[in-house]
Amino acid sequence: PDKIAIYQEAHERLCSSREEMVEEVRKTVLHELGHYLGIDEERLEELDLG
C-alpha cells in the first residue's frame, strides 16, 4: 500500500514519555517503509527496526 497507518493508542500504551513515543513512531514508519521496499523481517531486525 501507498499509505502507512500509525495507531496512536497502541503507541501511547507502549511508551512512557513523548520522546519515547517519537522514537517508536520513527521506528514504525521506517519498519513499514522497509517492507514496502522489500526488506524482510530478518534484515529489519539487523537494522534495529524489528
C-alpha positions as CSV (number, residue, x, y, z in Angstrom):
1,P,0.0,0.0,0.0
2,D,1.0,3.6,-0.5
3,K,-0.2,4.6,3.0
4,I,1.2,3.8,6.4
5,A,-1.2,3.9,9.3
6,I,0.1,4.8,12.8
7,Y,-2.1,3.7,15.6
8,Q,-1.9,6.4,18.4
9,E,-3.4,4.4,21.2
10,A,-1.1,1.4,20.7
11,H,1.9,3.7,20.9
12,E,0.6,5.6,23.9
13,R,0.2,2.3,25.8
14,L,3.7,1.2,24.9
15,C,5.5,4.5,25.7
16,S,6.0,6.3,28.9
17,S,7.2,9.7,27.5
18,R,6.8,11.9,24.5
19,E,10.4,11.3,23.5
20,E,9.9,7.5,23.6
21,M,6.8,7.8,21.5
22,V,8.6,9.9,18.9
23,E,11.3,7.2,18.6
24,E,8.8,4.4,18.4
25,V,6.8,6.2,15.7
26,R,10.0,6.8,13.8
27,K,10.9,3.1,14.0
28,T,7.4,2.0,13.0
29,V,7.5,4.2,9.9
30,L,11.0,3.0,8.9
31,H,9.9,-0.6,9.5
32,E,6.9,-0.3,7.3
33,L,8.8,1.6,4.7
34,G,11.3,-1.2,4.7
35,H,8.6,-3.7,4.0
36,Y,7.3,-1.5,1.2
37,L,10.9,-1.6,-0.3
38,G,11.1,-5.4,0.0
39,I,13.3,-5.7,3.1
40,D,12.5,-8.8,5.1
41,E,12.0,-9.1,8.9
42,E,15.4,-10.6,9.5
43,R,17.1,-7.6,7.9
44,L,14.9,-5.2,9.7
45,E,15.9,-6.8,13.0
46,E,19.6,-6.4,12.0
47,L,18.9,-2.7,11.4
48,D,17.2,-2.5,14.9
49,L,13.8,-1.8,13.2
50,G,12.2,-5.2,14.0
